[in-house]
Amino acid sequence: MAIPKPEFTIGIEEEYLLVDRDTRNLVQDPPESVMKDAVRKLEGQVGHEFLRSQIEVGTRICSTIQEARTDLARLRKAVAEVAEQHDFAMIAASTHPFAEWGEQLTTDNERYHMLAEDLQVVVRRLVICGMHVHVGIGDNDLRIDLMNQVSYFVPHLLALSASSPFWHGRDTGLKSYRMSVFKALPRTGLPEVFSSWSEYRRHVDVLVEAGLIEDATKLWWDVRPSERYPTLEMRISDVCTGIDDGVTVAALYLSLLHMLYRRRRLNQRWRTYADMLVEENVWRAQRYGVEGSLMDFGTGELIPYAELIEELIDLVSEDADELGCVAEVEHAREIVARGTSADRQLEVYRAAMATGADEQEALRAVVDLLIHESVAGV
């Protein structure tokens, strides 16, 4: 029996940081009026995150990438305006260049208090932000099948989104340090490979019935079936500072899922590889971003990311055309050519240091870059 074509709707969630315009540091305890004003502007599309210095937004269910971009731009603009009214600024980056995690305050929320009690210092270190992309796939078994296959590509998406080179005022040497922090949590990383939806649910139920988790929202895999929506949720990416970069990551993920579904209808499948191999590519994406190389497991060779992105664009060209997002997918070339947010942050930092700035001045210059680029084009 043929599986009906998935909806391929799309929704994007982003997490932002609030910074003080004078110190450029995180706002530890913003007044309640910040969230109240944001909710007034955005109703159900904005909410708290684990730390008080964070704010999360989510687009509506969108039929096209262009619709998702329009809604995301509206959300970014509204959060930036609310922040400005309180003499703060919003930045879209997966780490703050110099904030200290030990100084941050947890949001007063029962769920977050439970997380803090359960995970202790591991979760208190999460001064990190991400972007999650939901793609509508109504059939449960198809969702699992596509999850098994698309996991191969999550390193490519991570490299393209990297925006977290700094931690506690230090150049970490990584383009996505966020991943190093996040992986300290349990139940993270690549998803297990399951033969069916029922097998997936059996494994989840083991954890739930043992009282280890309340539900599958506590599985923080790089890609997972959403517990709340009939979607396959990609979670590996950093939040992109530039909105068009984030939309490109979302468009590429959407096109990859469409490609895998199309191949399935032709009785073709993308080969699955052991997690230990794909994790090597995750590490390389984390470490080098788009300036590095990833392993092509078919040939057994390291391929420069600039070549891989051309292969990916070609691989999904038919799908991007059908989905109406060719321009958004091809924007990946520009990201590779000029670098990700992580690359631009490092350029600004090094340029400031070269002209005589001290480390703190150079890091504040990075924050200024993030403030500007987070709302550019919205």
Stockholm file with secondary structure:
# STOCKHOLM 1.0

chainA/1-378         MAIPKPEFTIGIEEEYLLVDRDTRNLVQDPPESVMKDAVRKLEGQVGHEFLRSQIEVGTRICSTIQEARTDLARLRKAVAEVAEQHDFAMIAASTHPFAEWGEQLTTDNERYHMLAEDLQVVVRRLVICGMHVHVGIGDNDLRIDLMNQVSYFVPHLLALSASSPFWHGRDTGLKSYRMSVFKALPRTGLPEVFSSWSEYRRHVDVLVEAGLIEDATKLWWDVRPSERYPTLEMRISDVCTGIDDGVTVAALYLSLLHMLYRRRRLNQRWRTYADMLVEENVWRAQRYGVEGSLMDFGTGELIPYAELIEELIDLVSEDADELGCVAEVEHAREIVARGTSADRQLEVYRAAMATGADEQEALRAVVDLLIHESVAGV
#=GR chainA/1-378 SS CCCCCCCCCEEEEEEEEEEETTTCSBCSSCCHHHHHHHHHHHGGGEEECSBTTEEEEECCCBSSHHHHHHHHHHHHHHHHHHHHHTTEEEECCSSCSSCCGGGCCBCSCHHHHHHHHHHTHHHHTCCCCBEEEEEECCCHHHHHHHHHHHGGGHHHHHHHHCCBCEETTEECSCSBTHHHHHTTSSSEESCCCCSSHHHHHHHHHHHHHTTSCSSGGGCEESEEECSSSSEEEECCCBCCSSHHHHHHHHHHHHHHHHHHHHHHHTTCCCCCCCHHHHHHHHHHHHHHGGGSEEEETTTTEEEEHHHHHHHHHHHTHHHHHHHTCHHHHHTHHHHHHHCCHHHHHHHHHHHHHHTTCCHHHHHHHHHHHHHHHHHTTC
#=GC SS_cons         CCCCCCCCCEEEEEEEEEEETTTCSBCSSCCHHHHHHHHHHHGGGEEECSBTTEEEEECCCBSSHHHHHHHHHHHHHHHHHHHHHTTEEEECCSSCSSCCGGGCCBCSCHHHHHHHHHHTHHHHTCCCCBEEEEEECCCHHHHHHHHHHHGGGHHHHHHHHCCBCEETTEECSCSBTHHHHHTTSSSEESCCCCSSHHHHHHHHHHHHHTTSCSSGGGCEESEEECSSSSEEEECCCBCCSSHHHHHHHHHHHHHHHHHHHHHHHTTCCCCCCCHHHHHHHHHHHHHHGGGSEEEETTTTEEEEHHHHHHHHHHHTHHHHHHHTCHHHHHTHHHHHHHCCHHHHHHHHHHHHHHTTCCHHHHHHHHHHHHHHHHHTTC
//
